[in-house]
């Protein structure tokens, strides 16, 4: 969710700490969806620019140019040949990966990265193995459970299978698409409190979203995000919180698709995000330990965001790990980095450096 309106005084001060001088000029191929290539001349500004679907791509390309790098967008739809042609034509030092799928299939994003690895091309963001493990919510939760990390009880209901609720799954439950992200398909109706509503929502996920259904115990509490930037040596960003102060008590405090992408809805319900307040030092340490273990267990690198819930009893629950989260200048990830002095230019340059230093053959 865009959080440009939630800048704190510390965040504003941090904006002045963004004087970055790259060690050398790089040729960078930026992988983007064909429909998200920003126009060469951008005439939009303010709220119109914030709502442009290619806002992230625009921010990254513009910042790469400001850093002195030679950045070329590479539109990738359903043909790997375009990537190969760009690599052999432009000969980039590395690829900046902004893809969130391939051939309009979100879960295929790891295949593109695997292709880059086969070509021995450096790239920004997460490796193919980590993308696969984190994107498949069933695999992700099974791995985290194996490592005894706190995840809500869950079950997978494949398409075509009848709904059978295991006894361990007590209401309320939340129903999501198994491999979908960006809150796609999530609404207030996703939280169910009866077997009849559970069956109805699973059917919606199967038929309308064309996805297997993930059913997990709904955790009431605070919604927290922690960004991490690292290959081997982890750098954690401050704990960020999605605030639901303006929503009624009758509504579930969850990041629905409408909440995430509808600026008018955010404004009307006073939804914003910012540094998590009133977290005792011991709680911050516990959250830090959990997020580091998640990052390592899923074999992530580059940058990622861990989504958490903090319940009323003070227990931390891992909802999911999001490799390659949104990189728009005003999204939570960049805002969190900026709050500790890592401005947007510095963040983009740091991701380039991590991409250049990452060797997938060494597997971490």
C-alpha positions in Angstrom: 0.0 0.0 0.0 1.3 3.4 -0.9 2.1 5.3 2.2 3.3 8.6 0.8 1.1 10.6 3.2 2.5 9.0 6.3 6.0 10.5 6.3 7.3 11.2 9.8 9.7 14.0 10.7 12.4 11.4 10.8 11.5 10.3 7.4 11.6 13.8 6.0 15.0 14.4 7.5 16.3 11.1 6.0 15.4 12.3 2.5 18.4 14.6 2.7 20.8 11.7 3.2 20.5 10.4 -0.3 23.7 11.6 -1.9 24.9 8.4 -3.5 28.0 8.2 -5.8 28.1 4.8 -7.5 31.6 3.3 -7.9 31.1 2.9 -11.7 28.5 3.4 -14.3 26.6 0.2 -15.1 24.5 -1.0 -18.0 21.3 -2.3 -16.5 18.5 -4.2 -18.2 15.2 -3.6 -16.4 12.8 -6.5 -16.8 9.2 -5.2 -16.8 5.8 -6.4 -17.9 5.0 -5.0 -21.4 2.0 -3.0 -20.2 4.1 -1.4 -17.4 6.7 0.2 -19.5 6.5 3.9 -18.4 6.3 6.6 -21.2 9.5 8.2 -22.1 8.1 11.6 -21.2 6.0 11.6 -18.0 3.4 14.4 -17.8 1.6 13.1 -14.7 2.2 14.4 -11.3 0.9 14.2 -7.7 -1.9 11.7 -7.1 -2.3 10.9 -10.8 1.4 9.7 -10.9 0.9 7.8 -7.6 -2.0 5.9 -9.2 -0.2 5.1 -12.5 0.1 1.3 -12.9 3.8 1.8 -14.0 4.7 3.9 -11.0 7.3 1.4 -9.6 8.9 0.9 -13.0 9.1 4.7 -13.5 10.7 5.3 -10.1 13.3 2.6 -10.6 14.2 3.6 -14.2 14.4 7.3 -13.3 16.5 6.6 -10.2 18.9 4.4 -12.2 19.4 7.3 -14.6 19.9 9.8 -11.8 22.6 7.5 -10.4 24.4 7.7 -13.7 23.6 4.2 -14.9 22.5 3.3 -18.4 19.1 1.6 -17.9 17.1 0.0 -20.6 13.6 -1.4 -20.0 13.1 -4.9 -21.3 9.4 -5.8 -21.9 8.8 -9.5 -21.0 5.4 -11.0 -21.8 5.4 -14.7 -22.7 8.7 -14.9 -24.7 12.0 -15.6 -23.1 13.6 -14.7 -26.4 13.2 -11.0 -25.6 15.4 -11.4 -22.5 18.1 -13.2 -24.5 18.0 -10.6 -27.3 18.4 -7.8 -24.8 21.2 -9.5 -23.0 23.2 -10.1 -26.2 22.3 -6.8 -27.7 22.7 -4.4 -24.7 25.2 -6.6 -22.8 24.1 -5.3 -19.4 26.3 -5.8 -16.4 23.2 -7.0 -14.6 19.4 -7.2 -14.8 17.1 -5.3 -12.5 14.2 -7.7 -12.1 10.8 -6.1 -11.7 8.7 -9.0 -13.0 6.0 -10.5 -10.9 5.2 -13.4 -13.2 5.6 -14.7 -16.7 2.9 -15.1 -19.3 0.5 -13.6 -16.8 1.1 -16.5 -14.3 2.4 -15.0 -11.0 4.0 -18.3 -9.8 6.2 -18.5 -12.9 8.4 -15.6 -11.8 11.0 -17.9 -10.4 11.4 -19.5 -13.9 12.5 -16.2 -15.3 15.2 -15.9 -12.6 16.2 -19.5 -13.2 16.7 -18.6 -16.9 18.9 -15.7 -15.9 20.9 -18.1 -13.7 21.3 -20.6 -16.6 22.7 -17.7 -18.7 25.1 -16.7 -15.9 23.6 -13.3 -15.8 23.7 -11.2 -12.6 20.4 -9.9 -11.3 18.8 -8.0 -8.5 16.3 -9.5 -6.0 15.7 -13.0 -4.9 17.1 -16.2 -6.4 14.9 -18.7 -8.2 15.0 -21.2 -5.3 13.9 -18.7 -2.7 11.2 -17.3 -5.0 9.7 -20.8 -5.4 9.8 -21.6 -1.7 8.2 -18.3 -0.7 5.6 -17.9 -3.5 4.0 -21.2 -2.8 2.3 -20.6 0.5 1.9 -24.3 1.2 5.5 -25.1 0.8 6.5 -21.9 2.6 4.4 -22.7 5.7 5.5 -26.3 5.7 9.1 -25.2 5.8 8.5 -22.6 8.5 6.6 -25.1 10.6 9.5 -27.6 10.2 11.8 -24.9 11.6 9.3 -24.3 14.5 8.5 -20.8 13.4 5.1 -19.5 14.5 2.6 -19.9 11.6 -1.2 -20.1 12.0 -2.7 -23.6 11.6 -3.5 -24.1 7.9 -4.8 -26.5 5.2 -4.8 -26.6 1.4 -7.9 -27.4 -0.5 -7.0 -28.1 -4.2 -9.3 -27.2 -7.0 -11.9 -29.8 -7.6 -11.8 -31.2 -4.1 -14.6 -30.9 -1.7 -14.2 -28.8 1.4 -13.3 -30.7 4.5 -12.2 -28.7 7.5 -9.7 -30.5 9.7 -10.5 -30.4 13.4 -7.4 -28.4 14.2 -8.8 -25.5 12.2 -11.1 -23.5 14.5 -13.1 -20.5 13.4 -12.6 -17.8 12.5 -10.6 -18.7 9.3 -9.3 -16.7 6.4 -9.3 -18.1 2.8 -6.8 -17.0 0.2 -5.5 -18.0 -3.2 -2.5 -20.4 -2.8 0.0 -18.6 -5.0 -1.5 -15.2 -5.4 0.0 -12.1 -3.9 -0.7 -8.3 -3.7 -3.9 -9.2 -1.7 -5.6 -10.4 -4.9 -9.0 -11.9 -4.1 -8.9 -10.9 -0.4 -11.9 -9.0 0.9 -13.9 -8.8 4.2 -15.7 -12.0 3.0 -12.4 -13.9 3.1 -12.8 -14.3 6.9 -15.4 -16.9 7.6 -17.0 -18.2 10.8 -19.0 -21.2 9.7 -18.6 -24.3 7.5 -21.2 -23.0 5.0 -19.3 -19.7 4.6 -16.0 -21.6 4.3 -17.4 -23.7 1.5 -18.7 -20.6 -0.2 -15.4 -18.8 -0.1 -13.3 -21.8 -1.2 -15.6 -22.1 -4.2 -15.0 -18.5 -5.0 -11.2 -19.0 -4.9 -11.4 -22.1 -7.0 -13.7 -20.7 -9.6 -13.2 -16.9 -9.7 -9.5 -16.8 -8.9 -8.7 -20.1 -10.6 -6.4 -21.1 -7.7 -6.1 -23.7 -5.0 -7.3 -22.4 -1.7 -5.3 -21.8 1.4 -7.3 -21.9 4.6 -5.7 -20.7 7.8 -6.6 -19.6 11.3 -7.4 -15.9 11.3 -5.2 -14.1 13.8 -6.8 -10.9 15.3 -4.1 -8.3 16.0 -1.7 -5.8 14.7 -0.4 -6.1 11.1 3.4 -5.7 11.0 5.9 -5.7 8.1 9.7 -6.1 8.3 11.9 -5.4 5.4 15.3 -7.1 5.0 18.1 -6.3 2.6 20.9 -8.8 2.4 22.7 -11.7 0.7 24.8 -13.1 3.6 24.8 -10.2 6.2 21.3 -9.3 7.0 20.2 -5.6 7.4 16.7 -5.3 8.9 14.6 -2.2 8.3 12.4 -0.8 11.1 9.2 -2.6 11.9 6.4 -1.1 9.9 2.7 -1.2 10.8 -0.5 -1.0 8.8 -2.9 1.1 10.8 -6.7 0.7 10.6 -7.6 3.5 12.9 -10.5 4.7 10.8 -12.2 1.4 10.2 -15.3 0.3 12.1 -15.0 -2.4 14.8 -17.4 -4.5 12.7 -14.8 -4.7 9.9 -11.9 -7.2 10.0 -8.6 -5.3 10.1 -7.0 -7.1 7.1 -5.1 -5.8 4.0 -7.9 -6.5 1.4 -7.4 -6.0 -2.3 -9.5 -2.9 -2.2 -7.6 -1.4 0.8 -4.3 -2.0 -0.9 -5.1 -0.5 -4.3 -7.9 2.0 -3.7 -6.4 5.4 -2.6 -9.9 6.9 -2.0 -10.8 3.9 0.2 -7.6 4.4 2.2 -8.3 8.1 2.7 -12.0 7.6 3.6 -11.1 5.0 6.3 -7.9 6.7 7.4 -5.8 3.7 6.5 -2.1 4.5 6.6 1.2 2.9 7.5 4.3 3.9 9.4 6.8 2.9 12.1 5.3 0.5 14.6 4.8 2.3 17.9 5.0 1.2 21.5 6.8 -2.1 20.8 8.9 -3.0 23.9 12.6 -3.7 23.2 12.1 -7.4 24.0 9.3 -7.6 21.5 11.4 -5.9 18.8 14.2 -8.5 19.5 11.7 -11.3 19.2 10.4 -10.0 15.9 13.9 -9.6 14.7 14.9 -13.2 15.5 11.7 -14.5 13.8 12.3 -12.5 10.6 15.9 -13.5 10.4 15.0 -17.2 10.8 12.3 -16.8 8.1 14.8 -15.2 5.7 17.3 -18.0 6.2 14.8 -20.9 6.3 13.4 -19.9 2.9 16.9 -19.3 1.4 16.1 -15.7 0.4 18.5 -13.1 -0.7 18.5 -9.6 -2.2 15.6 -8.1 -0.4 12.3 -9.3 1.0 9.5 -8.4 3.4 8.1 -10.6 6.2 4.4 -10.1 7.0 3.5 -10.7 10.6 0.6 -10.5 13.1 1.0 -9.6 16.7 -1.9 -10.9 18.7 -3.4 -9.5 21.9 -1.5 -12.0 24.0 1.8 -10.7 22.6 2.5 -13.7 20.3 4.1 -13.1 16.9 2.7 -15.1 14.0 4.3 -15.3 10.5 1.8 -14.8 7.7 4.1 -14.9 4.7 7.4 -13.9 3.3 7.3 -11.6 0.2 10.5 -11.8 -1.9 11.0 -8.9 -4.3 8.3 -6.7 -2.7 7.0 -3.5 -4.3 9.8 -0.9 -4.9 7.9 2.2 -5.6 9.4 5.3 -4.0 6.4 5.7 -1.6 5.7 2.1 -0.8 6.3 0.7 2.7 9.6 -0.9 1.9 11.2 2.2 0.6 9.6 4.3 3.3 11.0 2.0 6.0 14.5 2.2 4.5 14.3 6.0 4.3 13.3 6.3 7.9 16.8 5.0 8.9 18.7 7.1 6.4 18.8 4.8 3.4 17.2 7.1 0.8 15.6 5.8 -2.4 18.8 6.3 -4.5 20.8 4.6 -1.8 18.4 1.7 -1.7 18.4 1.1 -5.5 22.2 1.3 -5.6 22.4 -1.1 -2.7 20.2 -3.6 -4.6 22.5 -3.3 -7.6 25.5 -4.0 -5.5 23.9 -7.1 -3.9 22.9 -8.3 -7.4 26.5 -7.9 -8.6 27.9 -9.8 -5.6 25.4 -12.7 -5.6 26.6 -16.0 -7.0 23.7 -18.5 -7.4 26.2 -21.3 -8.1 27.5 -21.0 -4.5 23.8 -21.3 -3.3 24.1 -18.6 -0.7 
